[in-house]
């Protein structure tokens, strides 16, 4: 029986551990806190307290133990900490396979480009798609995509994760998948704001549809395949996260107020807040037309309001679709 390491004991880390364990693999989860590791070793997670974990799942709070356990390292920690935490590990363990599952940008760059900078031969892949951790834990049918520019790596990971309730597709467009996964969080915030302000289904669906054009411009600019936008990592994930309070980014937007905006208490990282900064910079520096992104940026950081920005978008010059 093969071994798999999961770095991160949050919702997504535990959900992915459960998928792999159900497929017959031994799984060792790295938990930052010792008490979280103890809970997992007792068969439970702090995030899914009513679900008994698969007996193949164990945990440790010692990172060296977790890394040495397997040649397959699944990374499920926030993007904001991912480089500082993982880079020393990867530098010492260049032959292992690394599957990144967090969605976002780090200082305006995709995760793969960060780690490829020092070693283009690293065995890297990313996982994305419409996949709430709670539904994965409940065994509800889920489809995702694993992307790698090394086809054999994507195929190997596909075999490890794929089962009757967790269907895995593959693609070589790692950049496109990463940017889709990052930018969809931005539009989830926007859609949350629209629903929270009771602006209607017409408004929200117009924003999503026109937003696809903005996402496509970014993907093309960074060298991804625009067709990826119409797959699981793109429109699939957008449909999921722009319509449910289970999405942290949508929930943040839904509960947004100017007084409590950036301090709204969420159970988890709001990746879209970091991503909007990075995408806004890309658009401005490279003269990419992204009026919806600019409007959200103005609301969050330039003291504008959703009503003001909505009117500005509606009064833009008339044009062909």
C-alpha positions as CSV (number, residue, x, y, z in Angstrom):
1,X,0.0,0.0,0.0
2,X,1.5,3.3,-1.1
3,X,1.8,6.4,1.2
4,X,0.6,9.9,0.7
5,X,1.4,13.0,2.8
6,X,-1.1,15.9,3.2
7,X,0.3,19.2,4.5
8,X,-2.5,21.0,6.2
9,X,-5.2,19.8,8.5
10,X,-8.0,22.2,7.6
11,X,-11.2,21.5,5.8
12,X,-9.7,20.8,2.4
13,X,-6.7,18.9,3.7
14,X,-8.9,16.5,5.7
15,X,-11.3,16.1,2.8
16,X,-8.5,15.2,0.4
17,X,-7.0,12.8,3.0
18,X,-10.3,11.1,3.2
19,X,-10.5,10.6,-0.6
20,X,-7.0,9.1,-0.8
21,X,-7.5,6.9,2.3
22,X,-10.8,5.6,0.8
23,X,-8.7,4.5,-2.2
24,X,-6.6,2.3,0.0
25,X,-3.5,4.6,0.6
26,X,-1.9,5.2,3.9
27,X,-2.2,9.0,4.6
28,X,-0.1,11.1,7.0
29,X,-1.5,14.6,7.7
30,X,0.7,17.3,8.9
31,X,-1.1,19.5,11.5
32,X,0.5,22.6,12.7
33,X,-1.0,22.2,16.2
34,X,-0.3,19.1,18.2
35,X,-3.8,18.9,19.6
36,X,-5.2,18.8,16.0
37,X,-2.8,15.9,15.2
38,X,-4.0,14.1,18.4
39,X,-7.6,14.5,17.4
40,X,-7.0,13.0,13.9
41,X,-5.1,10.1,15.5
42,X,-8.1,9.5,17.6
43,X,-10.2,9.3,14.5
44,X,-11.7,12.7,14.3
45,X,-11.0,16.2,12.8
46,X,-11.8,19.5,14.6
47,X,-13.5,20.6,11.3
48,X,-15.7,17.5,10.8
49,X,-16.4,16.5,14.4
50,X,-19.3,14.2,13.6
51,X,-17.5,12.2,10.9
52,X,-15.3,9.2,11.8
53,X,-12.1,9.4,9.8
54,X,-10.8,6.5,7.7
55,X,-8.5,4.2,9.7
56,X,-5.8,4.8,7.0
57,X,-5.5,8.5,8.1
58,X,-2.9,9.4,10.8
59,X,-1.4,12.7,11.7
60,X,1.8,14.4,13.0
61,X,2.8,17.9,14.1
62,X,6.4,17.2,13.1
63,X,6.9,18.4,9.5
64,X,10.1,16.4,8.9
65,X,8.1,13.2,9.8
66,X,5.4,14.1,7.4
67,X,7.7,14.9,4.5
68,X,9.7,11.7,4.9
69,X,6.6,9.6,5.0
70,X,5.9,9.7,1.2
71,X,7.1,10.8,-2.2
72,X,3.6,12.3,-2.9
73,X,3.2,15.6,-1.0
74,X,-0.3,17.2,-1.2
75,X,-0.2,20.9,-0.1
76,X,-3.4,22.3,1.4
77,X,-2.3,25.4,3.3
78,X,-3.2,29.1,2.6
79,X,-1.4,30.8,-0.4
80,X,-0.2,33.6,1.8
81,X,2.1,31.3,3.7
82,X,2.8,28.6,1.1
83,X,6.1,29.9,-0.3
84,X,7.8,30.6,3.0
85,X,6.7,27.3,4.4
86,X,7.2,25.0,1.4
87,X,10.3,26.5,-0.3
88,X,12.8,25.1,2.3
89,X,11.1,21.7,2.1
90,X,11.1,21.6,-1.7
91,X,14.8,22.7,-1.9
92,X,15.7,19.7,0.3
93,X,13.4,17.2,-1.4
94,X,13.5,18.0,-5.1
95,X,12.6,14.5,-6.3
96,X,9.2,14.3,-4.6
97,X,5.9,15.0,-6.4
98,X,4.1,18.1,-5.1
99,X,0.3,18.7,-5.6
100,X,-0.8,22.2,-4.7
101,X,-4.5,22.5,-3.9
102,X,-4.8,26.2,-2.6
103,X,-6.4,28.7,-5.0
104,X,-4.7,32.1,-5.2
105,X,-1.7,34.1,-6.2
106,X,1.4,34.9,-4.2
107,X,2.7,38.4,-4.9
108,X,1.0,38.4,-8.3
109,X,2.4,35.0,-9.4
110,X,1.1,31.5,-9.6
111,X,2.4,28.9,-7.2
112,X,4.0,26.8,-10.0
113,X,5.9,29.7,-11.4
114,X,7.3,30.5,-7.9
115,X,8.8,27.1,-7.4
116,X,9.8,26.5,-11.0
117,X,12.0,29.6,-10.8
118,X,14.7,27.7,-9.0
119,X,14.2,24.3,-10.5
120,X,12.2,23.8,-13.8
121,X,12.4,20.0,-13.4
122,X,10.3,19.9,-10.2
123,X,7.4,17.5,-10.3
124,X,4.6,19.9,-9.7
125,X,0.8,19.8,-10.2
126,X,-2.2,21.7,-9.1
127,X,-5.8,20.5,-8.2
128,X,-8.8,22.7,-8.8
129,X,-12.5,22.6,-9.6
130,X,-15.9,23.0,-7.9
131,X,-15.4,21.1,-4.7
132,X,-16.7,22.1,-1.3
133,X,-14.9,20.1,1.3
134,X,-18.0,19.3,3.3
135,X,-19.7,17.7,0.3
136,X,-16.5,15.7,-0.5
137,X,-16.6,14.4,3.1
138,X,-20.3,13.5,2.7
139,X,-19.4,11.4,-0.3
140,X,-21.3,13.5,-2.8
141,X,-20.2,13.2,-6.4
142,X,-17.4,15.7,-7.2
143,X,-15.4,16.4,-10.3
144,X,-12.0,18.2,-10.3
145,X,-9.1,18.7,-12.6
146,X,-5.4,18.0,-11.9
147,X,-3.0,20.1,-14.1
148,X,0.6,19.6,-14.7
149,X,2.9,20.4,-17.6
150,X,4.4,16.9,-17.0
151,X,1.7,14.6,-18.3
152,X,3.0,11.5,-16.4
153,X,2.7,13.4,-13.1
154,X,-0.9,14.4,-13.7
155,X,-1.7,10.8,-14.7
156,X,-0.1,9.4,-11.6
157,X,-2.0,11.7,-9.3
158,X,-5.2,11.1,-11.2
159,X,-4.9,7.4,-10.3
160,X,-4.3,8.2,-6.6
161,X,-7.4,10.4,-6.3
162,X,-10.0,9.2,-8.7
163,X,-12.9,7.0,-7.4
164,X,-16.6,6.5,-7.8
165,X,-17.4,9.8,-6.0
166,X,-14.4,11.9,-6.8
167,X,-13.8,12.1,-10.5
168,X,-10.5,13.5,-11.7
169,X,-9.7,14.9,-15.1
170,X,-6.2,16.0,-16.3
171,X,-4.8,18.9,-18.3
172,X,-1.4,20.3,-19.2
173,X,-2.6,24.0,-18.8
174,X,-1.2,24.5,-15.3
175,X,-1.1,28.3,-15.6
176,X,-4.7,28.5,-16.8
177,X,-6.0,26.3,-14.0
178,X,-4.1,28.3,-11.4
179,X,-5.3,31.7,-12.6
180,X,-8.9,30.5,-12.9
181,X,-8.8,29.2,-9.4
182,X,-7.4,32.4,-8.1
183,X,-9.7,34.9,-9.9
184,X,-12.9,33.0,-9.3
185,X,-12.5,34.0,-5.6
186,X,-12.6,37.6,-6.6
187,X,-15.9,37.2,-8.4
188,X,-17.3,35.2,-5.5
189,X,-16.8,38.3,-3.4
190,X,-18.5,40.5,-6.0
191,X,-21.5,38.1,-6.2
192,X,-21.7,37.9,-2.5
193,X,-22.0,41.7,-2.3
194,X,-24.6,41.7,-5.0
195,X,-26.8,39.1,-3.2
196,X,-26.2,40.7,0.2
197,X,-27.4,44.0,-1.3
198,X,-30.4,42.3,-2.8
199,X,-29.5,43.6,-6.3
200,X,-31.2,40.7,-8.1
201,X,-30.4,37.7,-10.3
202,X,-30.2,39.8,-13.5
203,X,-27.3,41.9,-12.0
204,X,-25.4,38.9,-10.7
205,X,-25.6,36.9,-13.9
206,X,-24.6,39.9,-16.0
207,X,-21.5,40.3,-13.7
208,X,-20.6,36.7,-13.9
209,X,-21.0,36.6,-17.7
210,X,-19.1,39.8,-18.4
211,X,-16.5,38.8,-15.8
212,X,-15.6,35.7,-17.9
213,X,-14.2,38.2,-20.5
214,X,-12.0,39.8,-17.9
215,X,-10.7,36.4,-16.6
216,X,-10.1,35.3,-20.2
217,X,-7.9,38.4,-20.8
218,X,-5.8,37.6,-17.8
219,X,-5.4,34.0,-18.7
220,X,-4.3,34.8,-22.2
221,X,-1.9,37.5,-20.9
222,X,-0.1,35.1,-18.5
223,X,0.2,32.4,-21.1
224,X,-2.7,30.1,-20.2
225,X,-5.2,28.6,-22.5
226,X,-8.5,30.6,-22.5
227,X,-10.4,27.4,-23.1
228,X,-9.6,26.3,-19.6
229,X,-12.0,29.0,-18.4
230,X,-14.9,26.9,-19.7
231,X,-13.9,23.8,-17.8
232,X,-14.1,22.6,-14.2
233,X,-11.4,25.0,-12.9
234,X,-13.1,28.0,-14.6
235,X,-16.9,28.2,-15.0
236,X,-17.4,25.1,-12.9
237,X,-15.7,26.6,-9.9
238,X,-17.3,30.0,-10.6
239,X,-20.8,28.6,-10.6
240,X,-20.1,26.9,-7.2
241,X,-18.4,29.7,-5.3
242,X,-20.5,32.6,-6.6
243,X,-23.8,31.1,-5.4
244,X,-23.3,29.7,-1.9
245,X,-22.6,30.9,1.6
246,X,-20.4,27.9,2.0
247,X,-17.9,29.7,-0.1
248,X,-15.8,31.8,2.3
249,X,-15.3,34.5,-0.4
250,X,-19.0,34.7,-1.3
251,X,-19.9,34.8,2.4
252,X,-17.4,37.6,3.0
253,X,-19.0,39.6,0.2
254,X,-22.5,38.8,1.3
255,X,-21.8,40.1,4.8
256,X,-19.7,43.1,3.7
257,X,-20.2,46.5,5.3
258,X,-17.8,49.4,5.0
259,X,-17.4,49.5,8.8
260,X,-16.6,45.8,9.2
261,X,-15.3,44.9,5.8
262,X,-11.8,43.7,6.3
263,X,-12.4,42.4,9.9
264,X,-15.4,40.2,9.1
265,X,-14.8,37.1,11.2
266,X,-14.5,34.2,8.8
267,X,-13.5,30.6,9.5
268,X,-10.6,30.5,7.1
269,X,-8.6,32.6,4.7
270,X,-10.4,35.0,2.3
271,X,-8.1,34.3,-0.7
272,X,-10.0,36.7,-2.9
273,X,-8.8,39.7,-0.9
274,X,-5.2,39.0,-1.7
275,X,-6.0,38.1,-5.3
276,X,-7.9,41.3,-6.1
277,X,-4.8,43.3,-5.2
278,X,-2.6,41.2,-7.5
279,X,-5.1,41.1,-10.5
280,X,-5.7,44.9,-10.2
281,X,-1.9,45.5,-10.4
282,X,-1.6,43.2,-13.5
283,X,-4.5,45.0,-15.2
284,X,-3.2,48.5,-14.5
285,X,0.5,47.8,-15.3
286,X,-0.4,46.1,-18.6
287,X,-3.4,48.1,-19.7
288,X,-5.8,45.2,-19.5
289,X,-9.5,46.4,-19.6
290,X,-11.0,44.9,-16.4
291,X,-13.8,47.3,-15.3
292,X,-15.5,44.8,-12.9
293,X,-12.2,44.1,-11.1
294,X,-11.5,47.8,-10.9
295,X,-15.0,48.4,-9.4
296,X,-14.4,45.8,-6.7
297,X,-11.0,47.3,-5.9
298,X,-12.6,50.7,-5.5
299,X,-15.2,49.3,-3.1
300,X,-12.7,47.5,-1.0
301,X,-9.8,50.0,-1.0
302,X,-10.9,53.4,-2.4
303,X,-13.9,54.1,-0.2
304,X,-16.4,53.6,-3.0
305,X,-19.8,51.8,-2.7
306,X,-21.5,49.0,-4.6
307,X,-24.2,51.4,-5.7
308,X,-21.7,53.9,-7.1
309,X,-19.7,51.2,-8.9
310,X,-22.8,49.5,-10.3
311,X,-23.9,52.8,-11.9
312,X,-20.4,53.4,-13.3
313,X,-20.5,50.0,-15.0
314,X,-24.0,50.5,-16.4
315,X,-23.1,53.9,-17.8
316,X,-19.9,52.8,-19.7
317,X,-19.8,53.6,-23.4
318,X,-22.1,51.3,-25.5
319,X,-20.3,48.6,-27.4
320,X,-20.7,45.3,-29.2
321,X,-20.6,42.1,-27.0
